[in-house]
Amino acid sequence: MQIAKVVGRTTATVKHETLAGQRLLIVQPLDAKGQADGEPQIAIDNIGGRQGDTVLLTSDGAAVRDLVKKENTPIRWAVIGIPDS
């Protein structure tokens, strides 16, 4: 699990079938002190995160496959929650 801040949204006109209908967010992973930890990433979002929100991400392949209901997917990150303040 990784904490990240939503910095924007993105779209793709050509994409893998498992990305069809998925909302794509640009998220900045954060370290324990709330500072940027690496490069921004793209994550699917079924929770409804908005720009400026802090979200919980997973890169667990089994969890992502369960979310999209497909065995082969190129999705690496998925939003799994929005922590309480």
TORTI-83391 format. One line per field, with one value per residue (C-alpha): residue number from 1; residue in one letter; chain; x, y, z. Coordinates in steps of 0.2 Angstrom, whole numbers. Each point is the difference from the previous one (the first is absolute). Layout:
num: NUM|...
residuo: A|...
cadena: A|...
east: X|...
north: Y|...
up: Z|...
//
This chain:
num: 1|2|3|4|5|6|7|8|9|10|11|12|13|14|15|16|17|18|19|20|21|22|23|24|25|26|27|28|29|30|31|32|33|34|35|36|37|38|39|40|41|42|43|44|45|46|47|48|49|50|51|52|53|54|55|56|57|58|59|60|61|62|63|64|65|66|67|68|69|70|71|72|73|74|75|76|77|78|79|80|81|82|83|84|85
residuo: M|Q|I|A|K|V|V|G|R|T|T|A|T|V|K|H|E|T|L|A|G|Q|R|L|L|I|V|Q|P|L|D|A|K|G|Q|A|D|G|E|P|Q|I|A|I|D|N|I|G|G|R|Q|G|D|T|V|L|L|T|S|D|G|A|A|V|R|D|L|V|K|K|E|N|T|P|I|R|W|A|V|I|G|I|P|D|S
cadena: A|A|A|A|A|A|A|A|A|A|A|A|A|A|A|A|A|A|A|A|A|A|A|A|A|A|A|A|A|A|A|A|A|A|A|A|A|A|A|A|A|A|A|A|A|A|A|A|A|A|A|A|A|A|A|A|A|A|A|A|A|A|A|A|A|A|A|A|A|A|A|A|A|A|A|A|A|A|A|A|A|A|A|A|A
east: 0|6|-7|0|-8|-11|8|-11|-10|5|-8|5|-8|9|1|0|-17|1|2|-17|-12|13|4|18|9|17|6|16|6|5|12|-4|3|-12|14|1|7|5|-9|-19|-9|-16|-13|-18|-13|-17|-1|-2|16|1|15|8|-6|11|-3|5|8|3|12|-5|-3|-14|-9|1|-6|-14|-6|0|-6|13|16|11|1|14|-7|13|-8|-18|-8|-7|-5|-1|7|-9|8
north: 0|18|17|12|17|2|13|-2|-10|-8|-8|-13|-2|-16|-12|-18|-7|-1|19|3|9|3|17|4|11|8|-3|5|-13|7|-6|-1|19|4|5|-6|-17|-4|5|2|-15|-4|-10|-6|7|-7|9|18|9|18|12|3|-15|-12|-18|-17|-10|-18|-8|-18|-9|-12|15|9|-15|-2|18|-1|-18|-6|-11|10|19|13|10|2|12|1|12|-10|13|18|1|10|17
up: 0|-4|4|-14|-4|-16|-11|-15|-12|-17|-15|-13|-17|-3|15|5|2|19|0|-9|11|14|7|-1|13|1|17|9|12|18|13|19|2|-14|-13|-18|-2|-18|-16|-2|-5|-9|10|-3|12|4|16|-6|5|-6|-2|16|9|9|-5|4|-15|-2|-13|5|-16|8|6|-16|-10|12|-3|-19|0|-13|2|-11|2|-1|14|14|12|6|13|14|12|6|18|13|5
//
